[in-house]
Amino acid sequence: MIRTLVLLCLWGASVSWAQPPTEPGDLWEDTVEAQMSGMPARPQTHRRCSPKGNESAPLSDPSGHCEMLDVRRSASGMAWKMRCEGNLSGSGEIRYEGRDRYQGAWTMDMAGRSMTMKMSGRRVGECDAGEARRQLAAVKQQAASAQRQADDVRVMQCKSAVDNLMPQNLRADSPWQCEPKYKADFCRRLQSAEGFALVGNRRPSMVAGISSGDLKEGAELCGTSDEAISTSVCRLAEQQEALGVLVNGCVSRGYARALVVRECAGRNFSSPPAEKYREFCGAVASDDPTLAGGGTRIRKVSSTAGAEPAPAASEGSPRQEAIEKGRQLLKGLFGR
């Protein structure tokens, strides 16, 4: 906010008059003192070059964020109103003291608070108004270039949030202020098989304020739940045996147990899983060896599918040792 107000004041501070003037102008020295909530700031003095005979207010807005309204001129001075982006409005008035001096004040209303700026100025010489105009054009060009670069960075951050399914840059409180289309793209991708496979195994962050991009966090941004997304995606993945999706979040949520029992349970070095399922079973065994190694958990699951439950092996028994040996062989087979 203060930056915008500073831009409004007396843009000609950096103008040089080393060359002979090509367009006659008056060199003014202006002083501005700002007060907000009764607290004065240090006065700032600038120089500007104004064309001869120019009767405009000693203000300009190279940022393009404000416009002058209802400008009224008289022999003794001028008054005006101003409207700026961000619901800002204001008014000002100056009084001429002869040809070489003026006094004035300017007030801006900002969200229920007001800032008053006292202004004074004196003519201190001549200058090249044409050069001043060219320098102002250069300032505007630099500002436009900086804005384009800032826009490019913002687009990159917003697109990255969609590509990597990391929602923090798309939140309402994010400084990037991404356009709504990026959130829509994020939510469509999150609820697809491809997106689920990317985030399904992410774990919530244990550090406050740090985003992990897990499924629940993304679902909250999209106004749904992680259960709703996993149910929709994983049931379809079960039907299609989309193994890459199943292993990235579905199996850990309780889906595809029948497939794990049929293709992975009890397999060992001499009886490996079918080629199609080897990588899948290896990943399952790595995440939870009891699911793919013939242990008690998988036998309980298999019993629900109609198979006879196997008696539990006592610790240290020959049968238990054989089971453990088979589990280790299975893990070695898959390189885990």
Contacts in CASP RR format, 6 or more apart in sequence:
PFRMAT RR
TARGET T0000
AUTHOR 0000-0000-0000
METHOD contacts of the structure
MODEL  1
MIRTLVLLCLWGASVSWAQPPTEPGDLWEDTVEAQMSGMPARPQTHRRCS
PKGNESAPLSDPSGHCEMLDVRRSASGMAWKMRCEGNLSGSGEIRYEGRD
RYQGAWTMDMAGRSMTMKMSGRRVGECDAGEARRQLAAVKQQAASAQRQA
DDVRVMQCKSAVDNLMPQNLRADSPWQCEPKYKADFCRRLQSAEGFALVG
NRRPSMVAGISSGDLKEGAELCGTSDEAISTSVCRLAEQQEALGVLVNGC
VSRGYARALVVRECAGRNFSSPPAEKYREFCGAVASDDPTLAGGGTRIRK
VSSTAGAEPAPAASEGSPRQEAIEKGRQLLKGLFGR
1 110 0 8 1.000
4 63 0 8 1.000
4 65 0 8 1.000
4 66 0 8 1.000
4 84 0 8 1.000
4 88 0 8 1.000
5 34 0 8 1.000
5 108 0 8 1.000
5 115 0 8 1.000
5 117 0 8 1.000
6 44 0 8 1.000
7 61 0 8 1.000
7 62 0 8 1.000
7 63 0 8 1.000
7 65 0 8 1.000
8 59 0 8 1.000
8 60 0 8 1.000
8 61 0 8 1.000
8 63 0 8 1.000
8 66 0 8 1.000
9 30 0 8 1.000
9 32 0 8 1.000
9 44 0 8 1.000
9 46 0 8 1.000
9 59 0 8 1.000
9 117 0 8 1.000
10 30 0 8 1.000
10 32 0 8 1.000
10 46 0 8 1.000
10 47 0 8 1.000
10 48 0 8 1.000
10 58 0 8 1.000
10 59 0 8 1.000
10 60 0 8 1.000
11 48 0 8 1.000
11 60 0 8 1.000
11 61 0 8 1.000
11 62 0 8 1.000
11 136 0 8 1.000
11 139 0 8 1.000
12 46 0 8 1.000
12 47 0 8 1.000
12 48 0 8 1.000
12 49 0 8 1.000
12 60 0 8 1.000
12 132 0 8 1.000
12 135 0 8 1.000
12 136 0 8 1.000
13 46 0 8 1.000
13 47 0 8 1.000
13 48 0 8 1.000
14 135 0 8 1.000
14 139 0 8 1.000
15 47 0 8 1.000
15 48 0 8 1.000
15 49 0 8 1.000
15 127 0 8 1.000
15 131 0 8 1.000
15 132 0 8 1.000
15 135 0 8 1.000
16 131 0 8 1.000
16 135 0 8 1.000
17 27 0 8 1.000
17 49 0 8 1.000
17 126 0 8 1.000
17 127 0 8 1.000
17 128 0 8 1.000
17 131 0 8 1.000
19 128 0 8 1.000
19 131 0 8 1.000
20 128 0 8 1.000
21 126 0 8 1.000
21 127 0 8 1.000
21 128 0 8 1.000
21 129 0 8 1.000
21 130 0 8 1.000
21 131 0 8 1.000
22 128 0 8 1.000
22 130 0 8 1.000
22 131 0 8 1.000
23 51 0 8 1.000
23 128 0 8 1.000
23 129 0 8 1.000
23 130 0 8 1.000
23 131 0 8 1.000
23 133 0 8 1.000
24 51 0 8 1.000
24 52 0 8 1.000
24 126 0 8 1.000
24 129 0 8 1.000
25 49 0 8 1.000
25 50 0 8 1.000
25 51 0 8 1.000
25 52 0 8 1.000
25 126 0 8 1.000
25 127 0 8 1.000
25 128 0 8 1.000
25 129 0 8 1.000
26 49 0 8 1.000
26 50 0 8 1.000
26 51 0 8 1.000
26 52 0 8 1.000
26 53 0 8 1.000
26 54 0 8 1.000
26 123 0 8 1.000
26 125 0 8 1.000
26 126 0 8 1.000
26 127 0 8 1.000
27 47 0 8 1.000
27 48 0 8 1.000
27 49 0 8 1.000
27 123 0 8 1.000
27 124 0 8 1.000
27 125 0 8 1.000
27 126 0 8 1.000
27 127 0 8 1.000
28 47 0 8 1.000
28 48 0 8 1.000
28 49 0 8 1.000
28 50 0 8 1.000
28 58 0 8 1.000
28 121 0 8 1.000
28 122 0 8 1.000
28 123 0 8 1.000
28 124 0 8 1.000
29 45 0 8 1.000
29 46 0 8 1.000
29 47 0 8 1.000
29 121 0 8 1.000
29 122 0 8 1.000
29 123 0 8 1.000
29 124 0 8 1.000
30 45 0 8 1.000
30 46 0 8 1.000
30 47 0 8 1.000
30 48 0 8 1.000
30 58 0 8 1.000
30 119 0 8 1.000
30 120 0 8 1.000
30 121 0 8 1.000
31 43 0 8 1.000
31 44 0 8 1.000
31 45 0 8 1.000
31 119 0 8 1.000
31 120 0 8 1.000
31 121 0 8 1.000
32 43 0 8 1.000
32 44 0 8 1.000
32 45 0 8 1.000
32 46 0 8 1.000
32 117 0 8 1.000
32 118 0 8 1.000
32 119 0 8 1.000
33 40 0 8 1.000
33 41 0 8 1.000
33 42 0 8 1.000
33 43 0 8 1.000
33 44 0 8 1.000
33 117 0 8 1.000
33 118 0 8 1.000
34 40 0 8 1.000
34 41 0 8 1.000
34 115 0 8 1.000
34 116 0 8 1.000
34 117 0 8 1.000
35 41 0 8 1.000
35 115 0 8 1.000
35 116 0 8 1.000
35 117 0 8 1.000
35 118 0 8 1.000
36 113 0 8 1.000
36 114 0 8 1.000
36 115 0 8 1.000
36 116 0 8 1.000
37 113 0 8 1.000
47 124 0 8 1.000
48 58 0 8 1.000
48 60 0 8 1.000
48 132 0 8 1.000
49 127 0 8 1.000
49 128 0 8 1.000
49 129 0 8 1.000
49 130 0 8 1.000
49 131 0 8 1.000
49 132 0 8 1.000
50 56 0 8 1.000
50 58 0 8 1.000
50 129 0 8 1.000
51 129 0 8 1.000
51 130 0 8 1.000
52 129 0 8 1.000
55 73 0 8 1.000
55 78 0 8 1.000
57 68 0 8 1.000
57 71 0 8 1.000
57 78 0 8 1.000
57 80 0 8 1.000
57 92 0 8 1.000
57 94 0 8 1.000
58 94 0 8 1.000
58 102 0 8 1.000
58 119 0 8 1.000
58 121 0 8 1.000
59 68 0 8 1.000
59 106 0 8 1.000
60 136 0 8 1.000
61 67 0 8 1.000
62 136 0 8 1.000
62 139 0 8 1.000
62 140 0 8 1.000
62 143 0 8 1.000
63 143 0 8 1.000
65 84 0 8 1.000
65 85 0 8 1.000
66 82 0 8 1.000
66 83 0 8 1.000
66 84 0 8 1.000
66 85 0 8 1.000
66 88 0 8 1.000
67 82 0 8 1.000
67 83 0 8 1.000
67 84 0 8 1.000
68 80 0 8 1.000
68 81 0 8 1.000
68 82 0 8 1.000
69 80 0 8 1.000
69 81 0 8 1.000
69 82 0 8 1.000
69 83 0 8 1.000
70 80 0 8 1.000
70 81 0 8 1.000
71 78 0 8 1.000
71 79 0 8 1.000
71 80 0 8 1.000
72 78 0 8 1.000
72 79 0 8 1.000
72 80 0 8 1.000
76 95 0 8 1.000
76 96 0 8 1.000
77 93 0 8 1.000
77 94 0 8 1.000
77 95 0 8 1.000
77 96 0 8 1.000
77 102 0 8 1.000
78 93 0 8 1.000
78 94 0 8 1.000
79 91 0 8 1.000
79 92 0 8 1.000
79 93 0 8 1.000
79 94 0 8 1.000
80 91 0 8 1.000
80 92 0 8 1.000
80 93 0 8 1.000
81 89 0 8 1.000
81 90 0 8 1.000
81 91 0 8 1.000
81 92 0 8 1.000
82 89 0 8 1.000
82 90 0 8 1.000
82 91 0 8 1.000
82 92 0 8 1.000
82 106 0 8 1.000
82 108 0 8 1.000
83 89 0 8 1.000
83 90 0 8 1.000
84 108 0 8 1.000
87 111 0 8 1.000
88 108 0 8 1.000
88 109 0 8 1.000
88 110 0 8 1.000
89 108 0 8 1.000
89 109 0 8 1.000
90 106 0 8 1.000
90 107 0 8 1.000
90 108 0 8 1.000
90 109 0 8 1.000
91 106 0 8 1.000
91 107 0 8 1.000
92 104 0 8 1.000
92 105 0 8 1.000
92 106 0 8 1.000
92 107 0 8 1.000
93 104 0 8 1.000
93 105 0 8 1.000
93 106 0 8 1.000
94 102 0 8 1.000
94 103 0 8 1.000
94 104 0 8 1.000
94 119 0 8 1.000
95 102 0 8 1.000
95 103 0 8 1.000
95 104 0 8 1.000
96 102 0 8 1.000
97 103 0 8 1.000
99 123 0 8 1.000
100 122 0 8 1.000
100 123 0 8 1.000
101 120 0 8 1.000
101 121 0 8 1.000
101 122 0 8 1.000
101 123 0 8 1.000
102 119 0 8 1.000
102 120 0 8 1.000
102 121 0 8 1.000
103 119 0 8 1.000
103 120 0 8 1.000
103 121 0 8 1.000
104 118 0 8 1.000
104 119 0 8 1.000
104 120 0 8 1.000
105 116 0 8 1.000
105 117 0 8 1.000
105 118 0 8 1.000
105 119 0 8 1.000
106 116 0 8 1.000
106 117 0 8 1.000
106 119 0 8 1.000
107 114 0 8 1.000
107 115 0 8 1.000
107 116 0 8 1.000
107 117 0 8 1.000
108 114 0 8 1.000
108 115 0 8 1.000
108 117 0 8 1.000
154 176 0 8 1.000
154 177 0 8 1.000
154 178 0 8 1.000
157 169 0 8 1.000
157 176 0 8 1.000
157 178 0 8 1.000
158 169 0 8 1.000
158 170 0 8 1.000
158 176 0 8 1.000
158 178 0 8 1.000
158 179 0 8 1.000
158 182 0 8 1.000
159 182 0 8 1.000
160 166 0 8 1.000
160 169 0 8 1.000
161 167 0 8 1.000
161 168 0 8 1.000
161 169 0 8 1.000
161 170 0 8 1.000
161 178 0 8 1.000
161 182 0 8 1.000
161 186 0 8 1.000
162 182 0 8 1.000
162 185 0 8 1.000
162 186 0 8 1.000
162 189 0 8 1.000
164 198 0 8 1.000
165 186 0 8 1.000
165 189 0 8 1.000
165 190 0 8 1.000
165 195 0 8 1.000
165 198 0 8 1.000
165 199 0 8 1.000
165 213 0 8 1.000
165 218 0 8 1.000
166 211 0 8 1.000
166 213 0 8 1.000
167 186 0 8 1.000
167 211 0 8 1.000
167 213 0 8 1.000
167 217 0 8 1.000
167 218 0 8 1.000
167 221 0 8 1.000
168 174 0 8 1.000
168 211 0 8 1.000
168 213 0 8 1.000
169 176 0 8 1.000
169 178 0 8 1.000
170 178 0 8 1.000
170 182 0 8 1.000
170 183 0 8 1.000
170 186 0 8 1.000
170 221 0 8 1.000
171 221 0 8 1.000
183 221 0 8 1.000
183 222 0 8 1.000
186 218 0 8 1.000
186 221 0 8 1.000
186 222 0 8 1.000
187 221 0 8 1.000
187 222 0 8 1.000
189 195 0 8 1.000
190 196 0 8 1.000
190 199 0 8 1.000
190 215 0 8 1.000
190 218 0 8 1.000
190 219 0 8 1.000
190 222 0 8 1.000
190 229 0 8 1.000
191 222 0 8 1.000
191 224 0 8 1.000
191 229 0 8 1.000
191 232 0 8 1.000
191 233 0 8 1.000
192 233 0 8 1.000
193 233 0 8 1.000
193 236 0 8 1.000
193 237 0 8 1.000
193 242 0 8 1.000
193 245 0 8 1.000
196 215 0 8 1.000
196 229 0 8 1.000
196 230 0 8 1.000
196 233 0 8 1.000
196 234 0 8 1.000
196 245 0 8 1.000
196 248 0 8 1.000
196 249 0 8 1.000
196 250 0 8 1.000
197 244 0 8 1.000
197 245 0 8 1.000
197 248 0 8 1.000
197 249 0 8 1.000
198 248 0 8 1.000
199 213 0 8 1.000
199 214 0 8 1.000
199 215 0 8 1.000
199 218 0 8 1.000
200 214 0 8 1.000
200 215 0 8 1.000
200 230 0 8 1.000
200 248 0 8 1.000
200 249 0 8 1.000
201 248 0 8 1.000
201 249 0 8 1.000
201 252 0 8 1.000
202 212 0 8 1.000
202 213 0 8 1.000
202 214 0 8 1.000
202 215 0 8 1.000
203 212 0 8 1.000
203 214 0 8 1.000
204 212 0 8 1.000
204 214 0 8 1.000
204 216 0 8 1.000
204 217 0 8 1.000
205 211 0 8 1.000
205 212 0 8 1.000
205 213 0 8 1.000
205 214 0 8 1.000
211 217 0 8 1.000
214 226 0 8 1.000
215 226 0 8 1.000
215 229 0 8 1.000
215 230 0 8 1.000
216 225 0 8 1.000
216 226 0 8 1.000
218 226 0 8 1.000
219 225 0 8 1.000
219 226 0 8 1.000
219 228 0 8 1.000
219 229 0 8 1.000
230 249 0 8 1.000
230 250 0 8 1.000
230 253 0 8 1.000
230 255 0 8 1.000
233 245 0 8 1.000
233 250 0 8 1.000
234 245 0 8 1.000
234 246 0 8 1.000
234 249 0 8 1.000
234 250 0 8 1.000
234 253 0 8 1.000
234 255 0 8 1.000
234 256 0 8 1.000
235 255 0 8 1.000
236 242 0 8 1.000
237 244 0 8 1.000
237 245 0 8 1.000
237 246 0 8 1.000
237 250 0 8 1.000
237 255 0 8 1.000
237 256 0 8 1.000
238 246 0 8 1.000
238 250 0 8 1.000
238 255 0 8 1.000
238 256 0 8 1.000
238 259 0 8 1.000
241 259 0 8 1.000
243 276 0 8 1.000
243 277 0 8 1.000
243 279 0 8 1.000
243 280 0 8 1.000
244 280 0 8 1.000
246 255 0 8 1.000
246 256 0 8 1.000
246 259 0 8 1.000
246 280 0 8 1.000
247 280 0 8 1.000
247 283 0 8 1.000
247 284 0 8 1.000
250 256 0 8 1.000
251 257 0 8 1.000
251 260 0 8 1.000
251 284 0 8 1.000
251 287 0 8 1.000
251 291 0 8 1.000
252 287 0 8 1.000
252 288 0 8 1.000
257 301 0 8 1.000
258 305 0 8 1.000
260 281 0 8 1.000
260 284 0 8 1.000
260 291 0 8 1.000
260 292 0 8 1.000
260 298 0 8 1.000
260 301 0 8 1.000
261 298 0 8 1.000
261 301 0 8 1.000
261 302 0 8 1.000
261 305 0 8 1.000
263 273 0 8 1.000
263 274 0 8 1.000
263 277 0 8 1.000
263 280 0 8 1.000
263 281 0 8 1.000
264 273 0 8 1.000
264 277 0 8 1.000
264 280 0 8 1.000
264 281 0 8 1.000
264 282 0 8 1.000
264 284 0 8 1.000
264 285 0 8 1.000
264 291 0 8 1.000
264 292 0 8 1.000
264 293 0 8 1.000
265 291 0 8 1.000
265 292 0 8 1.000
265 293 0 8 1.000
265 294 0 8 1.000
265 298 0 8 1.000
265 299 0 8 1.000
265 302 0 8 1.000
266 292 0 8 1.000
266 293 0 8 1.000
266 294 0 8 1.000
266 295 0 8 1.000
266 298 0 8 1.000
266 326 0 8 1.000
266 330 0 8 1.000
267 273 0 8 1.000
267 281 0 8 1.000
267 292 0 8 1.000
267 293 0 8 1.000
267 330 0 8 1.000
268 326 0 8 1.000
268 329 0 8 1.000
268 330 0 8 1.000
268 333 0 8 1.000
269 326 0 8 1.000
269 329 0 8 1.000
269 330 0 8 1.000
269 333 0 8 1.000
272 278 0 8 1.000
272 333 0 8 1.000
273 280 0 8 1.000
273 281 0 8 1.000
278 333 0 8 1.000
278 334 0 8 1.000
279 334 0 8 1.000
281 292 0 8 1.000
281 330 0 8 1.000
281 334 0 8 1.000
282 292 0 8 1.000
282 330 0 8 1.000
282 331 0 8 1.000
282 334 0 8 1.000
282 335 0 8 1.000
282 336 0 8 1.000
283 334 0 8 1.000
284 291 0 8 1.000
284 292 0 8 1.000
285 291 0 8 1.000
285 292 0 8 1.000
285 293 0 8 1.000
285 327 0 8 1.000
285 330 0 8 1.000
285 331 0 8 1.000
285 334 0 8 1.000
285 336 0 8 1.000
286 331 0 8 1.000
286 334 0 8 1.000
286 336 0 8 1.000
288 297 0 8 1.000
289 327 0 8 1.000
289 330 0 8 1.000
289 331 0 8 1.000
290 296 0 8 1.000
290 297 0 8 1.000
290 298 0 8 1.000
291 297 0 8 1.000
291 298 0 8 1.000
292 298 0 8 1.000
292 330 0 8 1.000
293 323 0 8 1.000
293 326 0 8 1.000
293 327 0 8 1.000
293 330 0 8 1.000
294 323 0 8 1.000
294 327 0 8 1.000
295 323 0 8 1.000
295 327 0 8 1.000
296 312 0 8 1.000
299 309 0 8 1.000
299 310 0 8 1.000
300 309 0 8 1.000
302 309 0 8 1.000
303 309 0 8 1.000
313 319 0 8 1.000
313 320 0 8 1.000
313 323 0 8 1.000
314 320 0 8 1.000
END
